[in-house]
Amino acid sequence: MNETQIVDIVGWIGAGLVILAYALVSIQKVESKSVAYQLMNLIGGILLIISSMYVKFYQSVLINVIWVAVAIVSIVVSRTKKE
């Protein structure tokens, strides 16, 4: 397997995680404030950043950096409120 194929798989996994997170919230299987939901978005966004950087698709990199930042803030706020 070459580097391009690996990055392609990374991107598909990232896209799958973001879509899965959205689907689970939409069918009310997870809460939008849950750490599980935010972790799926965080990991999915990071994987999409890697994939997008590889192909120099910087618009996607930017939106996924923002996506990841929102997930991080949400996780931090969630953890801070529980303490």
trRosetta pair geometry for C-beta under 8 A, 3 or more apart (Angstrom, degrees):
i j d omega theta_ij theta_ji phi_ij phi_ji
1 5 4.9 -119 -168 87 88 134
1 6 6.0 105 138 -57 115 87
2 5 5.2 97 57 10 68 103
2 6 7.3 -130 105 -6 36 91
3 6 5.7 -57 -149 35 33 112
3 7 6.3 29 156 -15 68 106
4 7 5.9 -56 -146 39 30 108
4 8 6.2 37 152 -24 63 107
4 54 7.8 159 -118 157 58 132
5 8 5.4 -52 -148 34 32 118
5 9 6.5 33 154 -19 64 103
6 9 5.8 -53 -152 35 32 110
6 10 6.4 36 148 -21 64 104
7 10 5.4 -48 -148 34 35 117
7 11 6.4 39 152 -20 64 103
7 50 6.8 -142 -140 135 86 93
7 51 5.5 141 171 -117 84 66
7 54 4.4 -59 -163 58 153 177
7 55 7.7 159 134 -35 135 89
8 11 5.8 -55 -153 35 30 112
8 12 6.5 27 152 -16 64 105
8 51 7.2 96 -103 -135 25 112
9 12 5.7 -54 -147 37 33 110
9 13 6.3 34 154 -19 66 104
10 13 5.9 -56 -150 36 28 110
10 14 6.4 30 151 -19 63 108
10 47 5.1 -152 171 -163 81 94
10 50 5.4 -60 140 94 141 127
10 51 5.3 -175 95 -65 96 97
11 14 5.6 -55 -149 36 31 114
11 15 6.3 30 155 -17 66 105
11 47 6.6 175 -96 146 28 90
11 48 6.2 77 -137 -115 69 54
11 50 7.5 -141 -69 83 71 83
11 51 2.9 106 -79 -125 101 162
11 52 7.4 122 -112 -41 114 61
12 15 5.7 -51 -144 38 32 110
12 16 6.2 36 154 -22 64 107
13 16 5.6 -55 -148 37 30 115
13 17 6.5 32 154 -21 64 104
13 44 7.8 -143 127 -117 64 68
13 47 5.5 -90 87 176 93 161
14 17 5.9 -54 -150 33 30 110
14 18 6.6 24 156 -14 64 105
14 43 7.5 -146 -117 130 72 64
14 44 4.6 120 -165 -163 62 57
14 45 7.0 156 -164 -42 111 8
14 46 7.2 -145 -116 71 118 51
14 47 2.9 -164 -72 91 110 108
14 48 3.9 -173 139 -46 143 72
14 49 8.0 -165 -142 11 158 56
14 50 7.6 172 -49 41 146 96
14 51 6.3 -146 27 1 141 129
15 18 6.0 -57 -149 38 32 108
15 19 6.2 26 156 -14 67 111
15 44 7.0 133 -61 -164 11 106
15 48 6.5 103 -61 -88 66 108
16 19 5.9 -59 -144 42 28 108
16 20 6.0 31 156 -22 66 109
16 44 7.4 -146 69 -119 49 111
17 20 5.6 -53 -142 37 28 113
17 21 6.3 33 157 -22 63 104
17 40 4.9 -163 177 -170 93 81
17 41 7.6 -173 133 -76 99 24
17 43 5.7 -89 167 90 166 97
17 44 3.2 -156 87 -77 111 106
17 47 7.0 99 24 33 132 136
18 21 5.8 -51 -150 33 29 113
18 22 6.5 28 153 -15 62 107
18 40 7.1 159 -87 142 33 90
18 41 6.2 71 -115 -118 74 60
18 44 3.8 172 -47 144 78 149
18 45 6.8 97 -81 -58 116 65
18 48 7.0 8 -25 -34 137 138
18 67 7.6 -9 -118 177 127 149
19 22 5.7 -56 -149 39 33 111
19 23 6.2 33 153 -20 67 108
20 23 5.7 -55 -144 38 30 112
20 24 6.2 29 158 -19 65 107
20 40 6.2 -115 86 -167 100 141
21 24 6.0 -58 -147 36 27 109
21 25 6.5 22 156 -13 63 107
21 30 7.6 -67 -149 67 63 141
21 37 5.3 112 -157 -154 101 68
21 40 3.7 169 -74 102 114 131
21 41 5.2 -160 128 -55 174 78
21 44 6.7 -125 -4 -1 128 148
22 25 6.0 -59 -150 39 30 107
22 26 6.1 30 153 -22 65 112
23 26 5.5 -58 -145 37 30 114
23 27 6.3 6 164 0 67 108
24 27 6.4 -63 -140 48 26 93
24 29 4.4 -84 -159 66 80 109
24 30 4.5 30 139 17 117 107
24 37 6.9 -152 89 -101 119 92
24 40 7.8 99 32 23 136 168
25 28 7.3 26 -177 -82 34 35
25 29 7.7 -86 -62 48 21 70
25 30 5.9 -56 -76 75 62 85
25 31 7.4 46 -121 -178 85 12
25 32 5.2 65 -138 -78 131 79
25 37 5.9 72 -67 -129 109 135
30 34 5.0 -107 180 44 97 147
30 36 5.5 -115 -140 86 139 118
30 37 4.8 165 129 -61 129 103
31 34 4.4 115 61 -31 85 101
31 37 6.7 -122 83 -11 46 139
32 37 5.9 -127 -136 123 31 165
33 37 7.5 68 52 50 15 132
33 38 8.0 -4 -171 -37 27 115
33 74 7.1 -147 -138 -172 57 109
33 78 6.2 153 173 -98 86 116
34 37 4.6 95 66 5 90 101
34 38 7.0 -166 94 -1 49 87
34 78 7.9 99 -148 -137 16 154
35 38 5.7 -60 -145 45 35 108
35 39 5.9 38 156 -24 70 107
35 75 6.0 76 -127 -124 83 88
35 78 6.0 -172 -70 110 84 153
35 79 7.8 69 -91 -60 122 88
36 39 5.9 -55 -145 36 26 111
36 40 6.6 29 155 -20 61 103
37 40 5.9 -55 -155 32 30 110
37 41 6.6 24 150 -12 63 107
38 41 5.6 -55 -150 41 36 112
38 42 6.0 41 151 -24 68 107
38 71 4.6 149 -170 -155 83 82
38 74 4.7 -155 -112 95 138 122
38 75 4.9 -179 122 -62 145 89
38 78 7.2 -165 5 -1 155 146
39 42 5.3 -50 -139 37 33 115
39 43 6.1 26 164 -11 68 106
39 71 7.5 141 -74 -179 21 123
39 75 7.3 86 -63 -91 71 130
40 43 6.3 -57 -141 43 25 102
40 44 5.8 24 160 -16 62 116
41 44 5.8 -58 -137 44 24 111
41 45 5.9 27 162 -22 63 111
41 67 6.3 -131 175 167 100 97
41 68 7.7 -178 136 -97 82 44
41 70 7.5 -58 138 87 140 98
41 71 4.3 -172 98 -89 109 130
42 45 6.0 -59 -147 35 21 110
42 46 6.5 20 156 -18 60 107
42 68 5.8 84 -137 -138 60 73
42 71 3.9 -165 -68 127 83 146
42 72 6.5 106 -113 -59 118 68
42 75 7.1 2 -53 -30 144 138
43 46 5.8 -53 -148 35 31 111
43 47 6.4 28 155 -16 65 107
44 47 5.9 -59 -150 38 30 109
44 48 6.3 27 153 -16 65 109
45 48 5.6 -57 -146 39 32 111
45 49 6.4 38 153 -25 65 102
45 64 4.5 165 -161 -168 83 87
45 65 7.7 158 167 -69 116 18
45 67 4.2 -168 -110 101 134 113
45 68 4.0 -168 113 -64 138 84
45 71 6.5 -174 13 4 141 140
46 49 5.6 -50 -151 30 32 115
46 50 6.7 34 151 -19 63 101
46 64 7.8 173 -62 160 20 115
46 68 5.9 94 -60 -106 71 133
47 50 5.7 -49 -152 32 35 113
47 51 6.5 32 152 -15 65 107
48 51 5.6 -54 -144 41 35 111
48 52 5.9 32 158 -18 68 110
48 60 6.6 -114 161 163 104 108
48 64 4.6 -156 95 -112 113 151
48 67 7.9 13 61 63 135 146
49 52 5.9 -59 -140 41 27 107
49 53 6.1 30 159 -22 64 107
49 61 5.6 78 -139 -135 74 71
49 64 4.7 -160 -65 108 81 131
49 65 6.4 92 -104 -65 127 70
49 68 7.0 -22 -35 -29 135 141
50 53 6.0 -56 -147 33 24 110
50 54 6.6 28 154 -24 59 107
51 54 5.8 -56 -157 28 30 115
51 55 7.0 0 158 5 64 106
52 55 6.4 -70 -149 50 32 92
52 57 4.4 -95 -155 69 84 98
52 58 7.3 139 153 -83 108 22
52 60 3.9 -149 -121 95 142 114
52 61 4.6 -168 111 -61 127 74
52 64 6.5 159 14 16 146 141
53 56 7.2 25 -172 -80 33 39
53 61 5.7 86 -68 -98 74 127
57 60 4.5 19 122 24 109 119
57 61 6.7 148 93 -22 62 87
58 61 4.9 -46 -143 32 45 119
58 62 6.3 49 157 -23 70 98
59 62 5.9 -52 -154 32 30 111
59 63 6.7 21 154 -10 63 106
60 63 6.0 -55 -144 40 33 105
60 64 6.1 25 159 -13 66 113
61 64 6.1 -69 -148 44 25 105
61 65 6.2 31 155 -26 65 105
62 65 5.7 -52 -147 30 29 112
62 66 6.7 26 155 -13 62 104
63 66 5.7 -54 -154 38 34 112
63 67 6.2 42 146 -25 66 106
64 67 4.9 -44 -140 35 40 120
64 68 6.2 43 156 -20 67 101
65 68 5.8 -52 -148 37 29 110
65 69 6.4 32 150 -21 62 106
66 69 5.5 -53 -147 35 32 114
66 70 6.4 35 154 -20 65 103
67 70 6.0 -55 -153 33 27 111
67 71 6.6 26 150 -17 62 107
68 71 5.6 -55 -150 37 33 113
68 72 6.3 34 152 -20 67 105
69 72 5.7 -53 -147 35 32 111
69 73 6.3 31 156 -17 65 106
70 73 5.9 -55 -147 38 30 110
70 74 6.2 31 154 -20 64 109
71 74 5.7 -57 -147 38 29 113
71 75 6.3 29 156 -19 65 106
72 75 5.8 -55 -148 36 30 109
72 76 6.3 28 155 -16 65 108
73 76 5.8 -58 -147 39 30 110
73 77 6.1 29 156 -17 66 108
74 77 5.8 -54 -143 39 28 109
74 78 6.1 31 156 -21 63 109
75 78 5.6 -55 -146 37 28 114
75 79 6.3 24 157 -15 64 109
76 79 5.9 -58 -146 39 28 107
76 80 6.1 29 156 -21 65 110
77 80 5.7 -56 -144 37 29 112
77 81 6.4 30 158 -20 64 107
78 81 6.1 -57 -151 33 26 110
78 82 6.8 24 154 -20 61 108
79 82 5.9 -56 -151 31 33 112
79 83 7.0 32 155 -24 64 104
80 83 6.2 -58 -157 26 33 110
